[in-house]
């Protein structure tokens, strides 16, 4: 009887592992499907999608890829902003708005380190 119980438990463990593998594969497939739908939604909303605008894009240097593959001139973006601005106003900018919020925080941090802007409050900045 003890061996029957051991065999039964072993079979149940094997069954559960197979079910877990199947479920994990299904979750991965659903995640891919969500990504595809997000890309289509971005296209319908008029946003460009490099690797997928919801996931952000990477690059090196002061110029970054923007809409239609053009390089973003961050100095020109800063020049077009008002003297006092927020991250939301940077997100509303025609060119810079293509980047995600986390990336724009990095740009603002770099401007601050370069002495181009200073932080006046939480989420508000002023040109120097």
N, C-alpha and C positions, 0 to 999 in steps of 0.2 A: 504494500500500500504506500509506503514511503517513496518508492521509486515512481509510482504513478503520480503522486503529488509533485515530485520534482520535475517529471516530464511535463506535467500540465503547466506548472509555473514557467518552465523554460519555453514552452510553446506560446504561452501568453506574452512573455517578454519579447519573443521574436515577432509576434503579431503586432505588438505595440510599436516596436522599432520600425517595422515596415509602414505602419500607419503614419508614424512621425515623419519618415522620409517622404511619403506621398504628400502629406500636409505641408511640409517645408517647401517642397517643389511647387505646390500650388500657390503658396504665399509669394514665392519669388516670381512666379508667372504673373500674379496679380499686381505686384509692385512694378514690373515692367510695363504692364498694360496701363497703369496709372501714369507712368512717365510718358508714354506715347500720347495719351489723351491730354496731358499737360502741355506737350509741345504743340499739339493741334490747337488747344485753347489759346496759347500764346500767339500762334499765327493768326488766329481769328481776331484776337484783340489788337493785332498790329505790332506786337513785340517781336524783335528778332530773336532767333534762338541759335546761339553758337553751339555749345554743348547742351543747351537747355537753359533758358534764362532763369529758371527756378533754382538751378543748382550752381549758378555762378560760373565765371570763366576766369582763367588765370593768364598772366602775362608778366613781362619783365620790363622795367624802365618807367620813365615818366609818361610815355604814350602807351595806351592800351587799346586793344581792338574794341570798336564800338559798333554802331549799326552799319550794316552792309560791309563789314570788314574794315572800315576806315579806322585810323588811329585817333584816339581821344587826346586832345591837347588840354591837359589839366590846368595849365596856366590861363588859357582862354576861358575855360569853364569858370575859374575863380574870378576872372575879370568881369564876367557877365552876371555874377551873383551880386545882390545888394550888399551894402556895408555890414549889415547885421543879417545873419541868415541862420536857418536851422537845417538839420539833416533832412527834414521833410521837403524843404525848398530845394535842396540839392537833388532829392529824388524826383522832384517835379521838373528838373532841368531837362531840356530836350535830349541832350547827348548823355549826360551823366546818369540820367534816370534809367538807362539801359542796364546799369550795373546793380547788383543786389545791395541791400542795406549794409551788410557786414563789410563789403568791399569799400563802400563809400566812407564808412567809419575809419578804415585804414587810410584812405586818401586824406580825410580831415586831420587825422593824427599826424600824417607826414607833413601837411601844410603847417600844422602847429609847431612841429619840431623844427621846420625850416624858418619859422618866425613870420610866416605870411599871414597867419590868423592867430587869434587868441580866444580862449574859451571864456565867455562871460557868464554862463550859467549852465545848468543841465540841458544839454542838447542845443544850446545857442552859441553862436560864434560871431566874431567881429573881425573884419579885415584890419591889418595893421599898416 
